[in-house]
Amino acid sequence: MKTEVRKVGSTSVLSISGKVTVGEPSQTLRAALDQLVLDGSNQIVLNLSDVPFMDSAGLGVLALNFANTKAAGGMLKLAEPQERVKEAVELVRLNRLFPLYATEQEAIDSFSDNAAPSP
């Protein structure tokens, strides 16, 4: 799994690619998200457009980092999930915690205008 972080205005965008599964991939995701929070990022968009699959370990990392980001006064939002990942998030009802956005730009814009997530 690969990660890339970039800033878009005051929002940190973490793009990941590859399967997020137990072991190194989920640990890599956790470390990247933890580092953003430690660096003071409080507006984080996780772009999932290049993630074809996420297992329970990956979903657990999302739940943990949602809590950590919120505790630090921030918000984590998910953008462009592929259908299989979106279904997994909805199956375990993480979509009740995470706003899901159809595009990265919608997720970024939502920090400033509180736009509702796309279906």
N, C-alpha and C positions, 0 to 999 in steps of 0.2 A: 504494500500500500504506500502511496506517495501523498505528501501533504504540501500545500503551498499557502502561505499567508500573505495577504496584501491589505492595504488600507484604502478605503473608499470614503473620503471625508473623515468623519469620526467613527466609522464602522470598520471593524476588523472582519475580513472575509477569509475563512479557512476553507479552501477547496481540497477535497480528498479524492483519490482515485484508487479503485481496486476494491476487492471484497474486504469487509470489516468483520473479522471472525475472531474467535478465541485465540489468545497468544499474542504474537508480535503486532498484528494489525490493530487490535483493539487497544493494546498498550501504547502504540504510536499515536492513535487518536486521542487517548486520554492525556498523554504528555503534551500534545499540541494544544489542546483546549485548556489544560491546567496552566501552561505557560502564558497563554493570552490573558487569563485572569490575573496571574501574578504580575504581568506587565501593565495591569491597570485597564485593560480593555473591558468596557462594560456594555458595548453594543457588538455582539458577535453573530455573524451569519455563517452557518455551516452549509456550504454548497455540496450537495450530494449527487449532482448530475452524472458523475463518473463512478458511482457506486452501484454495481449490479446486485449486490447481496449484502445483507447485514444479519448476523446471527444474534442470539441472546446476549452474548458478551458485548457486542457493539451497542445493542439497545441499552444494556446496563450502563455503559459508559455515557450514553446520551442522558439517561436519567440522573446519574451522579453529577455530571457536569452542568445539567440544568440547575440542580440544587446549589452547587458551588458558585455558579455564576450569579444566581439570584441572591445568595447570601452575601456576595461581594457588591451588591447593588446594581447588578447588570441583568442582561437578558440575552438568551441564546435562541436563535430562530433557525429553522431548517428551510433550505431552498432547493428547488428542483429535484425532489426525490424521484427516482425511477419507480415505476409501478410496484415492483416487488418489495422495495424498501418502504414505500408508502403504506402498503398493505401490512407489513410487519409492524410498523409504528402504530397503525390503527388497531391491529389485532391485540396488542398489549396496552392499548389505550394511552400511549404516550402523546397522542395528538391532543389530549386534554391539557397537557403541559406545554407542548411546543406548538407555536404557530407554524403551520406549513404553508409555504409560498410557492406558487408555480414558477416564478422567476427570481433570480438573485436580486434584480433591481427592485422588485416589489418588496422583498424582505428588507433591503436597505432603506427604501423610502418609508417603510412602516415605522421606523424609529422616530421619524420626524413628524409624521402625520397620523400615527395610530390607525393606519388603514387595516381593514379586516383582511384576514388571510383568504387566499383564493381557494375554492373548493378543489 
